[in-house]
């Protein structure tokens, strides 16, 4: 019987045993690591539990009691792009708007009521040194386009007569609320009496200018109401040292591209500042106020008004974005300048009956 060599089997068993030992040691290390992590997690859990159970002993900071009459302001609103006399039919703008002289009067009333409500009720802690209405142009639809001349509810002259009492009521309502009222008047492009916008006599040939001169005379006996009606397209008025330049905005061209009205606003503001600075430091301003674009918007140094008229057929067929009829509101304070910006919603479908 031949001898059996067991050395190969012994070597094989040794290798297997060594493999088992390595596996055992690795598993032991992994178990020890897991136990350490578990201990750390328990510590973190205990810390979170302890934090959750803690109660802060910090007291609220004490505020000084408000002193009545300490904070002063001037309430501001823009009334522009009313387009009195124009007719907007809901059927032509997918039911988004309606407009005529009756609705225009209701929206003026809503504007005056909401202007007083915002300032005197919502911001009633302020002591008002008065109110300021920026009458910023295009009060009338005008006859500058053939379609407007055909579709206007009545002639421009007849519309001037028709809207005289509602506008006087609008201003009287505001002055009754705030005690004092200043009205700044600027002309618009729709109210011109010529086909093209002139450079000479630009303001005096406008129905905006004529209408508000009549309103000024009608209210001359009311010492609470003052007006500035310059014969320049632009005019600067200061409130607590903050200088506002008011203009209609039709000098700024463009606004239908991807950038919207941002491009004409930026270029227009730059050109006006450059022009005014070249004339003299007394014409430098802090904030420009304008209408024309029918889109309420506020930016640092810019306040753009919406339109009392609201959305119309032209905006619809040009695919311009819809915006409710809004008129700008803000309060100017000595400490912060123009503050508390919002748009006054002047449309009330139920009240207007459409």
C-alpha angles and dihedrals in degrees: 000000000000122000118256116230105219096177094097092052091047091052091048093050090048091054092049092048090049090051091051091050092051091048090047092050092047091050090049091052091048091049091050091049091050091049090051091049090048090053090049091049090051089052092050091047090051089050093050090047090050092049091049089053093051120102120206117236093197115129124216115261111259117246122210113249110260114257112224110243094015098116116057129190146165114230113224136193135167120223109191146133092034092148092198110203097030118120122214115189117207090219090066097050100042092262094299098124147004128196141177137131094285092052091044090058092049091050091050089053091048089049094053093045095048092044090057092042094052095048103034100034109025093035095027094136089074121092106226121217087193143295132275125210115195105205094198107181146270093076089153133048091227130190100269093118125049093229091054093049088054099042104037114116092237138346119293093249091050090047090052089056093043095052098044096091096043092052092047089050089049092056094041091053091054096047090049088058101042102028096227131046135188120193122202114196127203127173125239133213096245093060097058119120095217130070094240126042106255127214096209117062088004095154103034093056091056126101087218089064095043095046096050092045087058091047089050091054092046090055097039092110092058105086091191092071124068131178140204113198107169124188090229125088089237132046134180124219124178126215115189089337095309108122120217123193112203122199134151096242103230090118087073111083128203131025103149097096130091091278090055117200093339094091098051090042094052094045093042094050091048093050093048093049091047092048094047093047090052090055096046147302091262089073097053111116139192103211132024119214121200146151127189097101095073090223123111109225137153126199132161103291094004135087115180118188129221123226127270086209093055127196117001142183094268092055090046097052091043088055093237116165118266122248128175114246103277133175119198124253131185140145121230114214129188091236102045109015116219107015142158095040119191140142119252109228105222100174120094110173094191092051092044092049104229 
